[in-house]
Structures are given as structure tokens and as C-alpha cells.
Amino acid sequence: MEDEVDRLVSAWRRERPDLDVEPLEVLSRVSRLARHLDRARRLAFAEHALEPWEFDVLTALRRAGNPYQLSPGQLLTQTLVTSGTMTNRIDRLTKKGLVERLPDPSDRRGVLVRLTTEGQDRADQALAGLLDQERAILAELSRAQRGELAGLLRQLTAPFDNIPG
């Protein structure tokens, strides 16, 4: 079975036989898969009236466990955005009734961001929709193949995820 990357690599081998284009065989497929996944994610989230960034914040709170709250700093760490961006996101989610700000009992100047019942319901429903989309993307692979692919991708991504700072 041939795909678009096979055609791209073949053309480069013809046009630039002096270059080793083997990395394209893996990373161009990863890039194309990322675009398909992005579309699937956007579709799953849109069905629940969420933007991808809203899903990221809501699910960070949901994963925190009961009472589903984190400090803005903890949310920054999990979502990799600036403090100004996070403040804006919390404001917008608060206006939608998906999160609420509470005083931090351990820090008079601090706040905690807590998931509302509506926020939890939307996060849970969107996650279920996302998993359906992702299962469809992976449907061509056996369970063993999915496990092998997950291990190989972990090997590639772990050095990036473990860079200090």
C-alpha cells in the first residue's frame, strides 16, 4: 500500500539522489498524522462547544481528581502557556460557567481554579468523543502494533519532555 509520503520520498530520491531522505519516511508521516489528529480533536471538541485550549484546561482540572482544582501556576505547568494567557483563559472559562475562582486557603493572596459541574460534564463528554475519534484513527493497527508504536514514539518524545526548564 502506497501513501503520499511514499510519493514525496520517491520524488526527492529522484531529484536529490545525493541526500539521504530516510527521515522523511517517518517524520513526514508523523506530521501528516498530527494534522489528521488535530482535525479529529477539533471535531470532537466542537461537538461539545469547546475549543482545544478549553479542553486542555478543563481536562487538566479533571485529571487533578476531586475537588478538581489547581492553582493557576499548576495549570501553566500542565498546559505550557504564559501566565497572561492562562489568566485570559481562566477569565473566559469563568464567564462560560465552566470553572470558578476560589481563594487559596493556604495563601491569602492566591487563588485556586475549580471545575464546575458543567465544566466536568463537558470535559467528560468531549474526552469520550475524542477517544472515539482516536480509536478510528488507530483502527488499522492491532493491539500489539499500537503498543509497539506507543513505545517507539515514547522513545522519540521522552528526551523532549524531560528537558530541564
N, CA, C and O of each residue as an XYZ file, in Angstrom:
660
protein
N       0.848     -1.174      0.000
C       0.000      0.000      0.000
C       0.898      1.243      0.000
O       1.770      1.387      0.857
N       0.681      2.120     -0.951
C       1.487      3.335     -1.079
C       0.701      4.530     -0.529
O      -0.522      4.591     -0.660
N       1.412      5.472      0.083
C       0.765      6.684      0.576
C       1.458      7.916      0.000
O       2.406      7.801     -0.776
N       0.980      9.080      0.385
C       1.517     10.339     -0.137
C       2.987     10.507      0.226
O       3.750     11.067     -0.560
N       3.395     10.040      1.385
C       4.800     10.164      1.783
C       5.685      9.309      0.887
O       6.793      9.723      0.545
N       5.222      8.127      0.501
C       5.994      7.307     -0.443
C       6.248      8.082     -1.735
O       7.353      8.058     -2.277
N       5.225      8.761     -2.214
C       5.367      9.535     -3.449
C       6.318     10.720     -3.249
O       7.127     11.018     -4.128
N       6.226     11.380     -2.127
C       7.104     12.504     -1.811
C       8.566     12.050     -1.720
O       9.456     12.681     -2.290
N       8.800     10.961     -1.004
C      10.159     10.435     -0.835
C      10.725      9.982     -2.176
O      11.890     10.240     -2.478
N       9.921      9.322     -2.965
C      10.364      8.869     -4.284
C      10.781     10.060     -5.154
O      11.796     10.001     -5.848
N      10.007     11.118     -5.112
C      10.329     12.306     -5.908
C      11.642     12.929     -5.428
O      12.470     13.329     -6.247
N      11.837     13.014     -4.123
C      13.094     13.577     -3.615
C      14.289     12.688     -3.952
O      15.372     13.189     -4.255
N      14.095     11.381     -3.901
C      15.210     10.478     -4.263
C      15.586     10.652     -5.734
O      16.762     10.585     -6.093
N      14.591     10.874     -6.574
C      14.839     11.112     -7.991
C      15.541     12.456     -8.191
O      16.514     12.546     -8.939
N      15.042     13.504     -7.517
C      15.554     14.855     -7.720
C      16.842     15.148     -6.961
O      17.662     15.945     -7.415
N      17.023     14.512     -5.812
C      18.213     14.759     -4.988
C      18.800     13.432     -4.502
O      18.781     13.150     -3.304
N      19.319     12.620     -5.421
C      19.882     11.318     -5.029
C      21.090     11.462     -4.105
O      21.518     10.484     -3.491
N      21.639     12.662     -4.002
C      22.790     12.900     -3.130
C      22.401     13.020     -1.656
O      23.273     13.005     -0.787
N      21.112     13.139     -1.367
C      20.652     13.297      0.018
C      20.002     12.018      0.536
O      19.326     11.303     -0.204
N      20.219     11.747      1.817
C      19.528     10.638      2.480
C      18.204     11.173      3.011
O      18.180     11.880      4.018
N      17.116     10.844      2.348
C      15.803     11.366      2.721
C      15.023     10.403      3.625
O      13.821     10.577      3.826
N      15.702      9.394      4.165
C      15.028      8.416      5.024
C      14.259      9.048      6.190
O      13.174      8.561      6.506
N      14.759     10.109      6.851
C      13.970     10.690      7.949
C      12.559     11.114      7.527
O      11.632     11.092      8.336
N      12.406     11.497      6.261
C      11.081     11.891      5.778
C      10.084     10.739      5.857
O       8.888     10.958      6.052
N      10.580      9.516      5.705
C       9.678      8.367      5.719
C       8.955      8.228      7.055
O       7.820      7.755      7.098
N       9.599      8.634      8.138
C       8.978      8.575      9.461
C       8.336      9.909      9.817
O       7.144      9.972     10.117
N       9.128     10.967      9.782
C       8.664     12.233     10.336
C       7.625     12.938      9.466
O       6.794     13.676      9.994
N       7.646     12.732      8.159
C       6.572     13.286      7.341
C       5.255     12.588      7.651
O       4.194     13.211      7.620
N       5.322     11.305      7.948
C       4.099     10.585      8.334
C       3.607     11.063      9.696
O       2.404     11.225      9.900
N       4.519     11.286     10.616
C       4.128     11.811     11.933
C       3.464     13.175     11.757
O       2.438     13.455     12.376
N       4.047     14.014     10.920
C       3.495     15.348     10.678
C       2.102     15.262     10.059
O       1.191     15.972     10.483
N       1.937     14.414      9.079
C       0.627     14.261      8.435
C      -0.385     13.688      9.426
O      -1.535     14.123      9.463
N       0.040     12.723     10.219
C      -0.841     12.144     11.232
C      -1.248     13.209     12.249
O      -2.397     13.232     12.690
N      -0.323     14.086     12.624
C      -0.634     15.162     13.573
C      -1.724     16.071     13.004
O      -2.609     16.513     13.737
N      -1.663     16.347     11.713
C      -2.710     17.184     11.104
C      -4.068     16.490     11.131
O      -5.091     17.118     11.404
N      -4.067     15.178     10.843
C      -5.327     14.421     10.908
C      -5.853     14.383     12.340
O      -7.054     14.522     12.568
N      -4.964     14.197     13.289
C      -5.363     14.163     14.697
C      -5.907     15.525     15.122
O      -6.896     15.592     15.852
N      -5.280     16.596     14.680
C      -5.757     17.933     15.018
C      -7.177     18.136     14.506
O      -8.022     18.678     15.219
N      -7.443     17.708     13.287
C      -8.807     17.817     12.749
C      -9.795     16.991     13.578
O     -10.890     17.456     13.895
N      -9.399     15.763     13.925
C     -10.275     14.891     14.716
C     -10.540     15.501     16.093
O     -11.665     15.448     16.590
N      -9.509     16.078     16.707
C      -9.661     16.718     18.021
C     -10.624     17.897     17.924
O     -11.533     18.040     18.742
N     -10.414     18.737     16.916
C     -11.285     19.907     16.762
C     -12.746     19.488     16.567
O     -13.654     20.119     17.111
N     -12.968     18.426     15.793
C     -14.318     17.922     15.575
C     -14.925     17.414     16.883
O     -16.064     17.743     17.215
N     -14.163     16.618     17.617
C     -14.663     16.073     18.885
C     -14.991     17.195     19.867
O     -16.004     17.131     20.563
N     -14.148     18.215     19.927
C     -14.374     19.308     20.869
C     -15.536     20.185     20.417
O     -16.344     20.616     21.239
N     -15.625     20.451     19.120
C     -16.700     21.302     18.597
C     -18.070     20.692     18.888
O     -19.032     21.421     19.127
N     -18.164     19.379     18.869
C     -19.432     18.714     19.174
C     -19.894     19.015     20.600
O     -21.065     18.832     20.931
N     -18.968     19.475     21.440
C     -19.292     19.809     22.831
C     -19.052     21.287     23.113
O     -18.889     21.698     24.262
N     -19.034     22.084     22.034
C     -18.874     23.545     22.113
C     -17.626     23.946     22.895
O     -17.663     24.851     23.728
N     -16.519     23.255     22.612
C     -15.243     23.577     23.255
C     -14.175     23.841     22.202
O     -14.168     23.238     21.129
N     -13.285     24.745     22.533
C     -12.071     24.965     21.749
C     -10.990     24.036     22.302
O     -11.076     23.619     23.457
N      -9.975     23.703     21.502
C      -8.914     22.831     22.014
C      -8.265     23.348     23.301
O      -7.984     22.560     24.204
N      -8.026     24.650     23.398
C      -7.410     25.180     24.617
C      -8.343     25.039     25.822
O      -7.882     24.836     26.945
N      -9.663     25.147     25.589
C     -10.616     24.969     26.685
C     -10.574     23.524     27.186
O     -10.577     23.263     28.389
N     -10.535     22.603     26.239
C     -10.429     21.190     26.598
C      -9.170     20.941     27.421
O      -9.215     20.221     28.418
N      -8.048     21.531     27.012
C      -6.786     21.330     27.728
C      -6.880     21.784     29.183
O      -6.432     21.076     30.085
N      -7.455     22.953     29.412
C      -7.567     23.466     30.783
C      -8.563     22.630     31.583
O      -8.276     22.239     32.714
N      -9.722     22.357     31.007
C     -10.745     21.589     31.725
C     -10.257     20.192     32.080
O     -10.508     19.706     33.183
N      -9.562     19.546     31.150
C      -9.105     18.183     31.445
C      -7.919     18.173     32.402
O      -7.721     17.187     33.112
N      -7.129     19.235     32.441
C      -6.078     19.317     33.462
C      -6.723     19.350     34.845
O      -6.251     18.687     35.768
N      -7.792     20.117     34.986
C      -8.510     20.172     36.258
C      -9.188     18.832     36.561
O      -9.173     18.373     37.703
N      -9.772     18.214     35.553
C     -10.468     16.929     35.745
C      -9.499     15.846     36.196
O      -9.828     15.037     37.064
N      -8.299     15.826     35.608
C      -7.293     14.818     35.975
C      -6.753     15.026     37.385
O      -6.209     14.098     37.985
N      -6.899     16.242     37.919
C      -6.398     16.536     39.264
C      -7.148     15.745     40.332
O      -6.664     15.607     41.456
N      -8.314     15.232     39.993
C      -9.106     14.486     40.966
C      -9.907     15.430     41.854
O      -9.666     16.636     41.899
N     -10.859     14.842     42.553
C     -11.745     15.598     43.421
C     -10.938     16.394     44.431
O     -10.094     15.798     45.102
N     -11.130     17.668     44.584
C     -12.218     18.545     44.153
C     -11.986     19.236     42.806
O     -12.584     20.280     42.550
N     -11.142     18.686     41.949
C     -10.928     19.174     40.586
C     -10.491     20.642     40.570
O     -11.103     21.485     39.915
N      -9.429     20.914     41.302
C      -8.926     22.284     41.360
C      -7.402     22.293     41.336
O      -6.744     21.373     41.821
N      -6.866     23.360     40.757
C      -5.430     23.578     40.686
C      -5.170     25.074     40.819
O      -6.065     25.892     40.611
N      -3.953     25.414     41.162
C      -3.559     26.817     41.149
C      -3.304     27.221     39.694
O      -3.052     26.361     38.850
N      -3.366     28.507     39.398
C      -3.013     28.939     38.043
C      -1.597     28.495     37.657
O      -1.355     28.161     36.497
N      -0.670     28.488     38.602
C       0.690     28.036     38.316
C       0.737     26.574     37.904
O       1.474     26.203     36.990
N      -0.045     25.750     38.573
C      -0.104     24.332     38.192
C      -0.709     24.173     36.794
O      -0.274     23.326     36.015
N      -1.705     24.988     36.489
C      -2.296     24.944     35.146
C      -1.287     25.379     34.089
O      -1.253     24.822     32.991
N      -0.462     26.379     34.421
C       0.595     26.815     33.496
C       1.519     25.653     33.167
O       1.842     25.415     32.003
N       1.939     24.936     34.194
C       2.865     23.818     34.012
C       2.262     22.750     33.107
O       2.953     22.186     32.259
N       0.982     22.477     33.287
C       0.346     21.404     32.524
C      -0.034     21.795     31.102
O      -0.113     20.937     30.223
N      -0.272     23.092     30.868
C      -0.739     23.495     29.540
C       0.307     24.251     28.726
O       0.084     24.544     27.552
N       1.444     24.567     29.339
C       2.573     25.191     28.640
C       2.212     26.516     27.963
O       2.557     26.747     26.804
N       1.514     27.379     28.703
C       1.226     28.721     28.195
C       1.761     29.752     29.190
O       2.152     29.403     30.304
N       1.775     31.007     28.786
C       2.272     32.074     29.664
C       1.224     32.403     30.722
O       0.060     32.022     30.597
N       1.649     33.113     31.763
C       0.710     33.465     32.834
C      -0.383     34.396     32.320
O      -1.539     34.268     32.722
N      -0.032     35.335     31.435
C      -1.045     36.218     30.866
C      -2.084     35.464     30.061
O      -3.279     35.747     30.141
N      -1.614     34.500     29.284
C      -2.539     33.673     28.505
C      -3.438     32.870     29.425
O      -4.640     32.758     29.181
N      -2.857     32.305     30.494
C      -3.660     31.499     31.414
C      -4.703     32.364     32.108
O      -5.847     31.936     32.267
N      -4.332     33.576     32.527
C      -5.300     34.475     33.172
C      -6.474     34.732     32.235
O      -7.629     34.695     32.658
N      -6.181     34.991     30.974
C      -7.225     35.221     29.982
C      -8.111     33.987     29.823
O      -9.334     34.097     29.739
N      -7.491     32.831     29.785
C      -8.257     31.590     29.614
C      -9.152     31.326     30.813
O     -10.309     30.935     30.655
N      -8.629     31.536     31.997
C      -9.441     31.333     33.201
C     -10.617     32.306     33.199
O     -11.740     31.922     33.525
N     -10.366     33.562     32.834
C     -11.445     34.558     32.750
C     -12.544     34.081     31.801
O     -13.729     34.137     32.129
N     -12.140     33.617     30.638
C     -13.119     33.193     29.632
C     -13.897     31.958     30.068
O     -15.104     31.869     29.844
N     -13.209     31.009     30.688
C     -13.890     29.802     31.170
C     -14.817     30.119     32.338
O     -15.860     29.483     32.490
N     -14.446     31.099     33.165
C     -15.295     31.522     34.274
C     -16.585     32.138     33.735
O     -17.674     31.848     34.231
N     -16.454     32.989     32.721
C     -17.640     33.616     32.113
C     -18.587     32.582     31.522
O     -19.801     32.785     31.511
N     -18.036     31.467     31.028
C     -18.866     30.401     30.460
C     -19.446     29.475     31.535
O     -20.250     28.594     31.231
N     -19.033     29.678     32.791
C     -19.532     28.845     33.874
C     -18.879     27.470     33.946
O     -19.432     26.556     34.558
N     -17.709     27.311     33.329
C     -17.041     26.004     33.306
C     -16.017     25.848     34.433
O     -15.684     24.730     34.826
N     -15.520     26.978     34.949
C     -14.620     26.963     36.104
C     -15.011     28.108     37.026
O     -15.733     29.025     36.635
N     -14.520     28.035     38.254
C     -14.698     29.132     39.196
C     -13.391     29.381     39.918
O     -12.582     28.473     40.109
N     -13.200     30.632     40.317
C     -12.027     31.018     41.103
C     -12.418     30.992     42.575
O     -13.489     31.459     42.963
N     -11.518     30.434     43.382
C     -11.740     30.380     44.828
C     -10.495     30.880     45.535
O      -9.389     30.737     45.013
N     -10.655     31.466     46.716
C      -9.455     31.852     47.471
C      -8.671     30.606     47.873
O      -9.259     29.581     48.219
N      -7.355     30.696     47.828
C      -6.492     29.586     48.240
C      -6.357     29.644     49.756
O      -5.790     30.601     50.284
N      -6.868     28.634     50.470
C      -6.820     28.675     51.931
C      -5.388     28.650     52.489
O      -5.168     29.039     53.636
N      -4.433     28.205     51.702
C      -3.052     28.140     52.185
C      -2.234     29.372     51.796
O      -1.071     29.488     52.181
N      -2.844     30.305     51.025
C      -2.135     31.513     50.590
C      -3.171     32.633     50.421
O      -3.965     32.610     49.481
N      -3.160     33.602     51.325
C      -4.177     34.664     51.309
C      -4.235     35.402     49.980
O      -5.301     35.871     49.582
N      -3.102     35.512     49.285
C      -3.073     36.238     48.016
C      -3.374     35.345     46.824
O      -3.607     35.846     45.724
N      -3.374     34.042     47.022
C      -3.524     33.105     45.913
C      -4.964     32.722     45.634
O      -5.865     32.949     46.442
N      -5.146     32.136     44.470
C      -6.458     31.619     44.085
C      -6.302     30.180     43.609
O      -5.215     29.734     43.240
N      -7.401     29.488     43.631
C      -7.490     28.156     43.044
C      -8.542     28.214     41.949
O      -9.508     28.972     42.040
N      -8.349     27.423     40.931
C      -9.320     27.324     39.842
C      -9.975     25.961     39.979
O      -9.300     24.932     39.971
N     -11.292     25.961     40.104
C     -12.033     24.711     40.306
C     -12.997     24.489     39.145
O     -13.644     25.419     38.663
N     -13.072     23.264     38.723
C     -14.002     22.845     37.682
C     -15.422     22.876     38.237
O     -15.670     22.381     39.336
N     -16.351     23.453     37.486
C     -17.759     23.407     37.887
C     -18.350     22.078     37.424
O     -17.719     21.337     36.672
N     -19.550     21.789     37.875
C     -20.232     20.568     37.424
C     -20.404     20.584     35.909
O     -20.194     19.570     35.244
N     -20.791     21.749     35.363
C     -20.932     21.879     33.904
C     -19.592     21.655     33.206
O     -19.533     20.989     32.173
N     -18.521     22.208     33.766
C     -17.188     22.022     33.195
C     -16.780     20.562     33.200
O     -16.202     20.068     32.231
N     -17.081     19.868     34.297
C     -16.750     18.446     34.388
C     -17.540     17.645     33.356
O     -16.986     16.771     32.689
N     -18.820     17.939     33.224
C     -19.645     17.217     32.247
C     -19.129     17.432     30.829
O     -19.020     16.479     30.058
N     -18.808     18.683     30.478
C     -18.310     18.977     29.134
C     -16.970     18.307     28.889
O     -16.740     17.761     27.810
N     -16.076     18.341     29.882
C     -14.765     17.697     29.734
C     -14.931     16.197     29.531
O     -14.291     15.611     28.658
N     -15.795     15.570     30.338
C     -16.009     14.124     30.234
C     -16.600     13.741     28.878
O     -16.163     12.767     28.265
N     -17.581     14.496     28.412
C     -18.214     14.196     27.130
C     -17.241     14.405     25.968
O     -17.190     13.600     25.038
N     -16.475     15.488     26.032
C     -15.514     15.757     24.958
C     -14.411     14.702     24.939
O     -13.954     14.304     23.868
N     -13.986     14.252     26.108
C     -12.972     13.197     26.162
C     -13.494     11.919     25.524
O     -12.776     11.270     24.763
N     -14.729     11.552     25.823
C     -15.314     10.346     25.218
C     -15.360     10.494     23.695
O     -15.043      9.551     22.971
N     -15.752     11.673     23.209
C     -15.783     11.921     21.764
C     -14.399     11.854     21.145
O     -14.222     11.299     20.061
N     -13.416     12.423     21.839
C     -12.039     12.378     21.352
C     -11.541     10.943     21.254
O     -10.918     10.563     20.263
N     -11.813     10.156     22.270
C     -11.357      8.762     22.253
C     -11.993      7.982     21.114
O     -11.341      7.122     20.522
N     -13.248      8.263     20.794
C     -13.886      7.624     19.633
C     -13.139      7.991     18.353
O     -12.866      7.125     17.522
N     -12.807      9.278     18.193
C     -12.067      9.729     17.014
C     -10.695      9.054     16.950
O     -10.270      8.605     15.885
N     -10.010      8.984     18.080
C      -8.663      8.413     18.100
C      -8.690      6.906     17.844
O      -7.794      6.375     17.187
N      -9.712      6.210     18.358
C      -9.841      4.777     18.065
C     -10.005      4.554     16.569
O      -9.446      3.608     16.014
N     -10.765      5.416     15.919
C     -10.969      5.301     14.472
C      -9.649      5.504     13.724
O      -9.377      4.810     12.744
N      -8.836      6.449     14.182
C      -7.543      6.686     13.540
C      -6.641      5.467     13.676
O      -5.895      5.138     12.753
N      -6.706      4.801     14.814
C      -5.822      3.655     15.085
C      -6.416      2.309     14.666
O      -5.794      1.270     14.886
N      -7.584      2.312     14.077
C      -8.315      1.069     13.786
C      -7.551      0.087     12.912
O      -7.777     -1.119     13.004
N      -6.652      0.578     12.066
C      -5.907     -0.304     11.167
C      -4.816     -1.097     11.881
O      -4.258     -2.035     11.311
N      -4.509     -0.729     13.118
C      -3.427     -1.388     13.855
C      -3.980     -2.370     14.877
O      -5.011     -2.121     15.501
N      -3.288     -3.479     15.038
C      -3.660     -4.433     16.081
C      -3.260     -3.862     17.436
O      -2.529     -2.875     17.509
N      -3.738     -4.482     18.499
C      -3.371     -4.042     19.851
C      -1.854     -4.096     20.023
O      -1.261     -3.179     20.592
N      -1.231     -5.160     19.538
C       0.231     -5.291     19.653
C       0.941     -4.183     18.870
O       1.921     -3.609     19.347
N       0.445     -3.889     17.678
C       1.050     -2.820     16.872
C       0.900     -1.460     17.556
O       1.824     -0.646     17.542
N      -0.266     -1.221     18.152
C      -0.472      0.043     18.868
C       0.502      0.151     20.037
O       1.058      1.222     20.284
N       0.711     -0.946     20.754
C       1.659     -0.948     21.862
C       3.085     -0.691     21.391
O       3.826      0.072     22.012
N       3.460     -1.332     20.294
C       4.803     -1.136     19.751
C       5.001      0.314     19.289
O       6.036      0.927     19.554
N       3.998      0.846     18.600
C       4.085      2.226     18.126
C       4.169      3.201     19.305
O       4.945      4.156     19.269
N       3.378      2.963     20.337
C       3.417      3.832     21.522
C       4.811      3.824     22.148
O       5.319      4.869     22.555
N       5.418      2.655     22.222
C       6.764      2.553     22.782
C       7.801      3.287     21.941
O       8.674      3.972     22.475
N       7.701      3.141     20.643
C       8.651      3.820     19.752
C       8.480      5.338     19.819
O       9.466      6.074     19.858
N       7.244      5.799     19.832
C       7.009      7.237     19.925
C       7.467      7.787     21.275
O       7.996      8.897     21.347
N       7.265      7.013     22.346
C       7.753      7.415     23.669
C       9.262      7.595     23.639
O       9.793      8.553     24.201
N       9.943      6.678     22.987
C      11.398      6.748     22.872
C      11.832      8.027     22.160
O      12.849      8.624     22.515
N      11.068      8.443     21.163
C      11.391      9.679     20.442
C      11.035     10.938     21.232
O      11.781     11.917     21.197
N       9.906     10.924     21.943
C       9.442     12.147     22.602
C       9.993     12.354     24.004
O      10.072     13.493     24.462
N      10.374     11.296     24.693
C      10.826     11.430     26.083
C      11.976     12.426     26.259
O      11.951     13.210     27.208
N      12.967     12.424     25.391
C      14.044     13.423     25.583
C      13.533     14.867     25.526
O      14.055     15.727     26.234
N      12.533     15.143     24.703
C      11.975     16.495     24.621
C      11.155     16.822     25.872
O      11.173     17.956     26.352
N      10.440     15.828     26.393
C       9.589     16.043     27.563
C      10.402     16.168     28.850
O       9.892     16.651     29.861
N      11.640     15.742     28.819
C      12.463     15.743     30.028
C      13.611     16.736     29.986
O      14.599     16.583     30.704
N      13.482     17.745     29.151
C      14.481     18.797     29.098
C      14.251     19.736     30.280
O      13.146     20.257     30.436
N      15.270     19.967     31.118
C      15.080     20.879     32.262
C      14.705     22.288     31.797
O      15.173     22.766     30.764
N      13.843     22.942     32.596
C      13.451     24.329     32.303
C      12.389     24.339     31.320
O      11.915     25.408     30.935
